[in-house]
């Protein structure tokens, strides 16, 4: 269950922006010949519904119905007693509370009539029970994958999304920056310091992971307790703010000589994030940039962004090297380096262009 403050702010997420996003999706549906589109949401797959309605579920699942024309309808398994709260943080669309959300939305579509093609975002990952409810209520209706349709609308980048990304990124950076190596003695203290600070700054959620001894294991784990920190360690903060997620990672060392190398890598990484472009593949850009950082060797990397129901999805890595999509306006880049023989891990937000749609 989410533990941070969840609230809708009209100044941060204006209703006209949400309606523009819905209208853009409806226009894409019309081009694709789809009469309605279903979007699933739960605790870990909240991104698409949050993008369209500003709502993030704190526990139970639900589905959003976006008709080709008219108001969207959100059906959730949460009880009616939380209906007023849901409406307070979901300022657009109607609300239905039902233990069988697929059935109730399918029946609504059947009553309205005229539906021939129903699209479902990420059809292969749609829960089987909900799919059965929909098909039972809508016999004979063609059901297709709506991922391409959603992606064509999701590729636009507005001022609101940029602001939320930058706000989440700022919280993550500040939380990691609040950790002082001379005041932490164990894993629990390091993780707790970062999480506490992020929540006090308004984070809706934060997942904190740590690689407590980079010399022996570079994996990031969800740990706590009094386990000692190694000579070199790194902390990763995955932060949500108003349904928008980013990651930040920072590396520390107990050794003064190491710190000079780590600081050099941090400065280099900030410049890399600011300079990533759409004119060539990410792999090429990383190869060139690493070559310009003396004494550095690129160990691994990955790029993530929000393309569907999950807040962050890997879109490129050494095993999935692909040309940059020109529809990706922002991404989270995660890198692992050795610089002057010192292991360094970093992650941060890169915004590829500044032109906005609204």
Sine and cosine of phi, psi and omega as CSV:
sin_phi,cos_phi,sin_psi,cos_psi,sin_omega,cos_omega
0.00,0.00,0.68,-0.74,0.03,-1.00
-0.91,0.41,0.57,-0.82,-0.10,-0.99
-0.89,-0.46,-0.17,0.99,-0.01,-1.00
-1.00,0.02,0.08,-1.00,0.01,-1.00
-0.94,0.35,0.79,-0.61,0.07,-1.00
-0.88,-0.47,0.92,-0.39,-0.04,-1.00
-0.47,-0.88,0.56,-0.83,0.06,-1.00
-1.00,-0.08,0.71,-0.71,0.02,-1.00
-0.85,-0.53,0.89,-0.46,-0.06,-1.00
-0.90,0.44,-0.43,0.90,0.03,-1.00
-0.97,0.25,-0.55,0.84,0.00,-1.00
-0.99,0.13,-0.63,0.78,-0.01,-1.00
-0.76,-0.65,0.99,0.13,-0.04,-1.00
-0.91,0.42,0.58,-0.82,0.02,-1.00
-0.85,0.53,-0.66,0.75,0.01,-1.00
-0.85,0.53,-0.53,0.85,0.02,-1.00
-0.93,0.36,-0.67,0.74,0.05,-1.00
-0.89,0.45,-0.65,0.76,0.00,-1.00
-0.92,0.38,-0.55,0.84,0.06,-1.00
-0.92,0.40,-0.64,0.77,0.04,-1.00
-0.90,0.44,-0.69,0.73,0.03,-1.00
-0.90,0.44,-0.69,0.72,0.01,-1.00
-0.89,0.46,-0.61,0.79,0.03,-1.00
-0.90,0.43,-0.63,0.77,0.05,-1.00
-0.93,0.38,-0.66,0.75,0.00,-1.00
-0.90,0.44,-0.59,0.81,0.06,-1.00
-0.91,0.41,-0.64,0.77,0.04,-1.00
-0.91,0.41,-0.59,0.81,0.04,-1.00
-0.90,0.43,-0.64,0.76,0.02,-1.00
-0.89,0.45,-0.66,0.75,0.04,-1.00
-0.89,0.46,-0.62,0.78,-0.04,-1.00
-0.99,0.13,-0.09,1.00,-0.01,-1.00
0.96,0.29,0.51,0.86,-0.01,-1.00
-0.96,-0.28,0.74,-0.67,-0.09,-1.00
-1.00,0.10,-0.42,0.91,0.02,-1.00
-0.35,-0.94,0.37,-0.93,0.02,-1.00
-0.72,-0.69,0.73,-0.69,0.00,-1.00
-0.97,-0.25,0.72,-0.69,0.02,-1.00
-0.83,-0.56,0.85,-0.53,0.00,-1.00
-1.00,0.04,0.51,-0.86,0.07,-1.00
-0.57,-0.82,0.58,-0.82,0.19,-0.98
-0.48,-0.88,-0.24,-0.97,-0.11,-0.99
-0.86,0.52,-0.61,0.79,-0.06,-1.00
-0.96,-0.27,-0.08,1.00,-0.01,-1.00
-0.80,-0.59,0.82,0.57,-0.15,-0.99
-0.99,-0.11,-0.12,0.99,-0.27,-0.96
-0.91,0.42,-0.71,0.70,-0.11,-0.99
-0.92,0.39,-0.72,0.70,0.02,-1.00
-0.91,0.42,-0.63,0.78,0.05,-1.00
-0.89,0.46,-0.66,0.75,0.01,-1.00
-0.88,0.48,-0.62,0.79,-0.08,-1.00
-1.00,0.07,-0.49,0.87,-0.15,-0.99
-0.79,-0.62,-0.15,0.99,-0.07,-1.00
0.97,0.25,0.12,0.99,-0.03,-1.00
-0.99,-0.12,0.71,-0.70,0.13,-0.99
-0.84,-0.55,0.83,-0.56,-0.01,-1.00
-0.94,0.35,0.63,-0.78,0.03,-1.00
-0.99,-0.11,-0.18,0.98,0.08,-1.00
-0.38,-0.92,-0.96,0.26,-0.18,-0.98
-0.95,0.31,0.22,-0.97,-0.01,-1.00
-1.00,-0.07,0.04,-1.00,0.00,-1.00
-0.09,-1.00,0.10,-1.00,0.04,-1.00
-0.68,-0.73,0.60,-0.80,0.02,-1.00
-0.96,-0.29,0.79,-0.61,0.08,-1.00
-0.98,-0.20,0.86,-0.51,0.07,-1.00
-0.93,-0.37,0.96,-0.27,0.05,-1.00
-0.97,0.26,0.32,-0.95,-0.01,-1.00
-0.91,0.42,-0.43,0.90,0.09,-1.00
-0.68,-0.73,0.60,-0.80,0.07,-1.00
0.99,-0.15,-0.15,-0.99,-0.14,-0.99
-0.99,0.14,0.66,-0.75,0.11,-0.99
-0.94,0.35,0.36,-0.93,0.00,-1.00
-0.78,-0.63,0.78,-0.62,0.03,-1.00
-0.95,-0.30,0.83,-0.56,0.04,-1.00
-0.92,-0.39,0.78,-0.62,-0.08,-1.00
-0.74,-0.67,0.46,-0.89,0.07,-1.00
-0.99,0.14,-0.12,0.99,0.08,-1.00
-0.90,0.44,0.52,-0.85,-0.08,-1.00
-0.95,0.30,0.27,-0.96,-0.01,-1.00
-0.90,0.44,-0.39,0.92,-0.04,-1.00
-0.92,0.40,-0.31,0.95,0.07,-1.00
-0.97,-0.25,0.16,0.99,-0.04,-1.00
-0.87,0.49,-0.66,0.75,-0.02,-1.00
-0.92,0.40,-0.59,0.81,0.05,-1.00
-0.92,0.40,-0.68,0.73,0.01,-1.00
-0.85,0.53,-0.70,0.71,0.00,-1.00
-0.90,0.43,-0.48,0.88,0.00,-1.00
-0.96,0.29,-0.38,0.92,0.02,-1.00
-0.92,-0.39,0.10,0.99,0.06,-1.00
-0.74,-0.67,0.99,0.12,-0.21,-0.98
-0.97,0.24,-0.11,0.99,0.04,-1.00
-0.81,-0.58,0.50,-0.87,0.07,-1.00
1.00,-0.02,0.45,-0.89,0.07,-1.00
-0.99,0.15,0.24,-0.97,-0.05,-1.00
-0.77,-0.64,0.71,-0.70,0.10,-0.99
-0.78,-0.62,0.77,-0.64,0.09,-1.00
-0.97,-0.22,0.84,-0.54,-0.05,-1.00
-0.37,-0.93,0.62,-0.78,0.11,-0.99
-0.94,0.33,-0.20,0.98,0.00,-1.00
-0.77,-0.64,0.95,0.31,-0.10,-0.99
-0.88,0.47,-0.55,0.84,0.02,-1.00
-0.91,0.41,-0.65,0.76,0.01,-1.00
-0.90,0.44,-0.74,0.67,-0.08,-1.00
-0.92,0.40,-0.61,0.79,0.03,-1.00
-0.96,0.28,-0.60,0.80,0.07,-1.00
-0.88,0.47,-0.68,0.74,0.04,-1.00
-0.91,0.42,-0.60,0.80,0.03,-1.00
-0.89,0.46,-0.69,0.72,0.04,-1.00
-0.91,0.42,-0.64,0.77,-0.02,-1.00
-0.91,0.42,-0.63,0.77,0.01,-1.00
-0.91,0.41,-0.67,0.75,0.00,-1.00
-0.92,0.38,-0.51,0.86,0.07,-1.00
0.95,0.30,0.14,-0.99,0.08,-1.00
0.99,0.16,0.07,1.00,-0.02,-1.00
-1.00,-0.03,0.81,-0.58,0.02,-1.00
-0.90,-0.43,-0.51,0.86,-0.04,-1.00
-0.74,-0.67,0.88,-0.48,0.04,-1.00
-0.94,-0.35,0.82,-0.57,0.04,-1.00
-0.99,-0.16,0.58,-0.81,0.06,-1.00
-0.80,-0.60,0.83,-0.56,0.05,-1.00
-0.91,0.43,0.79,-0.61,-0.02,-1.00
0.82,0.58,0.87,0.49,-0.09,-1.00
-0.82,0.57,-0.67,0.74,-0.05,-1.00
-0.90,0.43,-0.40,0.92,-0.02,-1.00
-0.98,-0.21,0.13,0.99,-0.02,-1.00
-0.97,0.25,0.72,-0.70,-0.04,-1.00
-0.84,0.55,0.71,-0.70,-0.07,-1.00
-0.87,0.48,-0.61,0.79,-0.01,-1.00
-0.89,0.45,-0.68,0.74,0.02,-1.00
-0.93,0.38,-0.62,0.78,0.04,-1.00
-0.88,0.48,-0.68,0.74,0.01,-1.00
-0.90,0.44,-0.63,0.77,0.03,-1.00
-0.89,0.46,-0.68,0.73,-0.01,-1.00
-0.91,0.41,-0.74,0.67,-0.07,-1.00
-0.92,0.38,-0.53,0.85,0.05,-1.00
-0.92,0.39,-0.63,0.77,-0.01,-1.00
-0.98,0.19,-0.34,0.94,-0.07,-1.00
-0.78,-0.62,0.89,0.46,-0.01,-1.00
-0.90,0.44,0.69,-0.72,0.06,-1.00
1.00,0.04,-0.14,0.99,0.01,-1.00
-0.99,0.15,0.72,-0.69,0.04,-1.00
-0.95,0.30,0.75,-0.66,0.03,-1.00
-0.90,-0.43,0.81,-0.58,-0.07,-1.00
-0.78,-0.63,0.25,-0.97,0.07,-1.00
-0.98,0.20,0.79,-0.61,-0.03,-1.00
-0.98,-0.20,0.29,0.96,-0.09,-1.00
-0.90,0.43,-0.68,0.74,0.01,-1.00
-0.91,0.41,-0.61,0.79,0.03,-1.00
-0.89,0.45,-0.72,0.69,0.01,-1.00
-0.90,0.44,-0.67,0.74,-0.03,-1.00
-0.88,0.47,-0.59,0.80,-0.01,-1.00
-0.91,0.42,-0.53,0.85,0.05,-1.00
-0.99,0.10,-0.57,0.82,-0.06,-1.00
-0.95,0.32,-0.35,0.94,-0.06,-1.00
-0.92,0.40,-0.32,0.95,0.06,-1.00
-0.93,0.36,0.48,-0.88,-0.10,-1.00
-0.76,-0.65,0.92,-0.40,-0.05,-1.00
-0.96,-0.29,0.18,-0.98,-0.03,-1.00
-0.87,0.49,-0.56,0.83,-0.03,-1.00
-0.91,0.42,-0.73,0.68,0.00,-1.00
-0.89,0.46,-0.67,0.74,0.02,-1.00
-0.87,0.49,-0.69,0.72,0.00,-1.00
-0.89,0.46,-0.68,0.73,-0.01,-1.00
-0.92,0.39,-0.65,0.76,0.06,-1.00
-0.87,0.49,-0.73,0.69,-0.03,-1.00
-0.92,0.39,-0.57,0.82,0.04,-1.00
-0.92,0.38,-0.72,0.70,0.04,-1.00
-0.88,0.47,-0.65,0.76,0.01,-1.00
-0.91,0.42,-0.65,0.76,0.02,-1.00
-0.90,0.44,-0.63,0.78,0.04,-1.00
-0.90,0.44,-0.70,0.71,-0.01,-1.00
-0.89,0.45,-0.70,0.72,0.02,-1.00
-0.88,0.47,-0.71,0.70,-0.03,-1.00
-0.91,0.42,-0.61,0.79,0.00,-1.00
-0.90,0.43,-0.70,0.72,0.04,-1.00
-0.93,0.37,-0.62,0.78,0.02,-1.00
-0.92,0.39,-0.37,0.93,-0.01,-1.00
-0.96,0.27,-0.31,0.95,0.00,-1.00
-0.98,0.22,0.83,-0.56,0.01,-1.00
-0.92,-0.38,0.82,-0.58,-0.11,-0.99
-0.89,0.45,-0.40,0.92,-0.01,-1.00
-0.99,0.12,-0.07,1.00,-0.01,-1.00
-0.91,-0.41,-0.10,0.99,0.00,-1.00
-0.94,-0.34,0.66,-0.75,-0.03,-1.00
-0.86,-0.52,-0.26,0.97,-0.05,-1.00
-0.49,-0.87,0.09,-1.00,-0.05,-1.00
-0.87,0.49,-0.73,0.68,-0.05,-1.00
-0.86,0.51,-0.66,0.75,0.00,-1.00
-0.92,0.39,-0.66,0.75,-0.01,-1.00
-0.91,0.42,-0.76,0.65,-0.02,-1.00
-0.91,0.41,-0.69,0.73,-0.02,-1.00
-0.90,0.44,-0.61,0.79,0.01,-1.00
-0.88,0.48,-0.71,0.70,-0.02,-1.00
-0.92,0.39,-0.73,0.69,-0.05,-1.00
-0.91,0.41,-0.70,0.71,-0.01,-1.00
-0.86,0.51,-0.71,0.70,-0.06,-1.00
-0.91,0.42,-0.67,0.75,-0.01,-1.00
-0.89,0.46,-0.67,0.74,-0.02,-1.00
-0.93,0.37,-0.60,0.80,0.05,-1.00
-0.92,0.39,-0.37,0.93,0.04,-1.00
-1.00,0.01,0.06,1.00,0.09,-1.00
0.98,-0.21,0.21,0.98,0.03,-1.00
-0.88,0.47,0.74,-0.67,0.06,-1.00
-0.95,0.32,-0.56,0.83,0.06,-1.00
-0.36,-0.93,0.44,-0.90,0.11,-0.99
-0.53,-0.85,0.76,-0.65,0.15,-0.99
-0.94,-0.34,0.88,-0.48,-0.05,-1.00
-0.95,-0.33,0.81,-0.58,0.04,-1.00
-0.82,-0.57,0.41,-0.91,-0.09,-1.00
-0.63,-0.77,0.62,-0.79,0.22,-0.97
-0.96,-0.28,1.00,-0.09,-0.22,-0.98
-0.95,0.30,-0.30,0.96,0.02,-1.00
-0.53,-0.85,1.00,-0.04,-0.09,-1.00
-0.91,0.42,-0.38,0.92,0.00,-1.00
-0.94,0.33,-0.39,0.92,-0.03,-1.00
-0.93,-0.36,-0.44,0.90,-0.08,-1.00
-0.31,-0.95,0.85,-0.53,-0.03,-1.00
-0.99,-0.10,0.12,0.99,0.02,-1.00
-0.96,0.28,0.62,-0.78,0.06,-1.00
-1.00,-0.08,0.79,-0.62,-0.08,-1.00
-0.78,-0.62,0.44,-0.90,0.10,-0.99
-1.00,0.09,0.99,-0.13,-0.09,-1.00
-0.83,-0.56,0.32,-0.95,0.11,-0.99
-0.47,-0.88,-0.06,-1.00,0.04,-1.00
1.00,-0.06,-0.16,-0.99,-0.13,-0.99
-0.99,-0.12,0.43,0.90,0.07,-1.00
-0.87,0.50,0.74,-0.67,-0.07,-1.00
-0.94,0.33,0.46,-0.89,0.07,-1.00
-1.00,0.04,0.59,-0.81,0.03,-1.00
-0.98,0.19,-0.05,-1.00,0.02,-1.00
-0.87,0.50,-0.62,0.78,0.03,-1.00
-0.79,-0.62,0.75,-0.67,0.01,-1.00
-0.56,-0.83,0.26,-0.96,0.00,-1.00
-0.64,-0.77,0.53,-0.85,0.02,-1.00
-0.83,-0.56,0.69,-0.73,0.03,-1.00
-0.90,-0.44,0.79,-0.62,0.03,-1.00
-0.92,-0.40,0.88,-0.47,0.08,-1.00
-0.96,-0.28,0.93,-0.37,-0.23,-0.97
-0.89,-0.46,0.66,-0.75,0.12,-0.99
-0.92,-0.39,0.71,-0.71,0.11,-0.99
-0.69,-0.72,0.90,-0.43,-0.03,-1.00
0.78,0.62,0.71,0.71,0.07,-1.00
0.99,0.17,0.05,1.00,-0.02,-1.00
-0.93,-0.36,0.76,-0.65,-0.15,-0.99
-0.90,-0.43,0.60,-0.80,0.14,-0.99
-0.63,-0.78,0.24,-0.97,0.15,-0.99
-0.84,-0.54,0.55,-0.83,0.18,-0.98
-0.68,-0.73,0.64,-0.77,0.04,-1.00
-0.74,-0.67,0.63,-0.78,0.02,-1.00
-0.67,-0.74,0.56,-0.83,-0.04,-1.00
-0.92,-0.39,0.64,-0.77,0.05,-1.00
-0.81,-0.58,0.36,-0.93,0.11,-0.99
-0.62,-0.79,0.55,-0.83,0.07,-1.00
-0.98,0.21,-0.20,0.98,-0.12,-0.99
-0.99,-0.16,0.77,-0.64,-0.04,-1.00
-0.89,0.46,-0.64,0.77,0.01,-1.00
-0.90,0.43,-0.64,0.77,0.05,-1.00
-0.86,0.51,-0.65,0.76,-0.11,-0.99
-0.88,0.48,-0.58,0.81,0.03,-1.00
-0.89,0.45,-0.65,0.76,0.04,-1.00
-0.92,0.39,-0.67,0.75,0.00,-1.00
-0.91,0.42,-0.64,0.77,0.04,-1.00
-0.90,0.44,-0.61,0.79,0.03,-1.00
-0.91,0.42,-0.63,0.77,0.05,-1.00
-0.92,0.38,-0.62,0.78,0.02,-1.00
-0.88,0.47,-0.71,0.70,0.00,-1.00
-0.90,0.44,-0.68,0.73,0.04,-1.00
-0.87,0.49,-0.67,0.74,-0.05,-1.00
-0.92,0.40,-0.64,0.77,0.05,-1.00
-0.86,0.51,-0.66,0.75,0.04,-1.00
-0.92,0.40,-0.61,0.79,0.04,-1.00
-0.88,0.47,-0.72,0.69,-0.01,-1.00
-0.87,0.49,-0.62,0.79,-0.03,-1.00
-0.96,0.28,-0.36,0.93,-0.13,-0.99
-0.95,-0.30,0.00,1.00,-0.01,-1.00
-0.89,0.46,0.72,-0.69,-0.04,-1.00
-0.82,-0.57,-0.02,-1.00,-0.05,-1.00
-0.97,-0.25,0.11,0.99,-0.15,-0.99
-1.00,0.05,-0.20,0.98,0.00,-1.00
-0.46,-0.89,0.16,-0.99,-0.04,-1.00
-0.91,0.41,0.43,-0.90,0.02,-1.00
-0.91,0.41,-0.62,0.79,0.02,-1.00
-0.85,0.53,-0.69,0.72,0.01,-1.00
-0.89,0.45,-0.68,0.74,-0.02,-1.00
-0.90,0.43,-0.64,0.77,0.01,-1.00
-0.93,0.37,-0.63,0.78,0.02,-1.00
-0.88,0.47,-0.72,0.70,0.00,-1.00
-0.91,0.41,-0.72,0.70,-0.05,-1.00
-0.90,0.43,-0.66,0.75,0.01,-1.00
-0.91,0.41,-0.58,0.81,0.05,-1.00
-0.90,0.45,-0.42,0.91,0.02,-1.00
-1.00,0.07,-0.08,1.00,0.02,-1.00
-0.98,-0.21,0.97,-0.23,-0.08,-1.00
-0.84,0.54,0.69,-0.73,0.05,-1.00
0.97,0.26,0.29,0.96,-0.09,-1.00
-0.92,-0.39,0.55,-0.83,0.09,-1.00
-0.73,-0.68,0.81,-0.58,0.00,-1.00
-0.98,0.20,0.87,-0.49,-0.04,-1.00
-1.00,-0.01,-0.72,0.69,-0.01,-1.00
-0.29,-0.96,0.26,-0.97,0.01,-1.00
-0.31,-0.95,0.31,-0.95,0.17,-0.98
-0.38,-0.92,0.44,-0.90,0.05,-1.00
-0.85,-0.52,0.70,-0.72,-0.01,-1.00
-0.78,-0.63,0.47,-0.88,0.13,-0.99
-0.41,-0.91,0.08,-1.00,0.03,-1.00
-0.99,-0.11,0.93,-0.37,-0.03,-1.00
-0.85,-0.53,-0.20,0.98,-0.06,-1.00
-0.46,-0.89,-0.75,-0.66,-0.06,-1.00
-0.99,0.16,-0.40,0.91,-0.02,-1.00
-1.00,0.05,0.66,-0.75,-0.03,-1.00
-0.86,0.51,-0.59,0.81,0.02,-1.00
-0.68,-0.73,0.82,-0.57,0.02,-1.00
-0.80,-0.60,0.70,-0.71,0.03,-1.00
-0.92,0.38,0.83,-0.56,0.02,-1.00
-0.93,-0.38,-0.22,0.98,0.03,-1.00
-0.31,-0.95,0.54,-0.84,0.03,-1.00
-0.23,-0.97,0.09,-1.00,0.04,-1.00
-0.84,0.54,-0.53,0.85,0.02,-1.00
-1.00,0.04,-0.20,0.98,0.03,-1.00
-0.78,-0.62,0.66,0.75,-0.04,-1.00
-0.88,0.47,0.82,-0.58,0.00,-1.00
-0.53,-0.85,0.35,-0.94,0.02,-1.00
-0.91,0.41,0.58,-0.82,0.04,-1.00
-0.84,0.55,0.74,-0.67,0.12,-0.99
-0.98,0.18,0.75,-0.66,0.02,-1.00
-0.96,0.28,-0.06,1.00,0.06,-1.00
-1.00,-0.09,0.07,1.00,0.01,-1.00
-0.99,-0.14,0.98,-0.21,-0.06,-1.00
-0.99,0.14,-0.36,0.93,-0.03,-1.00
-0.44,-0.90,0.50,-0.86,0.03,-1.00
-0.49,-0.87,0.28,-0.96,0.15,-0.99
-0.97,-0.24,0.84,-0.54,-0.02,-1.00
-0.96,-0.27,0.79,-0.62,0.03,-1.00
-0.89,-0.46,0.78,-0.63,-0.05,-1.00
-0.78,-0.63,0.50,-0.87,0.22,-0.98
-0.82,-0.58,0.79,-0.62,-0.04,-1.00
-0.78,-0.62,0.31,-0.95,0.37,-0.93
-0.89,-0.45,0.84,-0.54,0.00,-1.00
-0.82,-0.57,0.86,-0.52,-0.10,-1.00
0.81,0.58,0.55,0.84,-0.01,-1.00
0.99,0.17,0.03,1.00,-0.04,-1.00
-0.98,-0.19,0.78,-0.63,0.06,-1.00
-0.94,0.34,0.70,-0.72,-0.01,-1.00
-0.69,-0.73,0.69,-0.72,0.07,-1.00
-0.82,-0.57,0.68,-0.73,0.01,-1.00
-0.54,-0.84,0.48,-0.88,0.11,-0.99
-0.50,-0.86,0.58,-0.81,0.00,-1.00
-0.19,-0.98,0.10,-1.00,-0.08,-1.00
-1.00,-0.01,0.73,-0.68,0.11,-0.99
-0.84,-0.54,0.82,-0.57,0.09,-1.00
-0.96,-0.27,0.86,-0.50,-0.18,-0.98
-0.98,0.22,-0.49,0.87,0.03,-1.00
-0.52,-0.86,0.33,-0.94,-0.08,-1.00
-0.97,-0.26,-0.11,0.99,0.03,-1.00
-0.94,0.34,0.73,-0.68,-0.09,-1.00
-0.86,-0.51,0.39,-0.92,-0.06,-1.00
-1.00,-0.05,-0.33,0.94,-0.04,-1.00
-0.42,-0.91,0.00,0.00,0.00,0.00
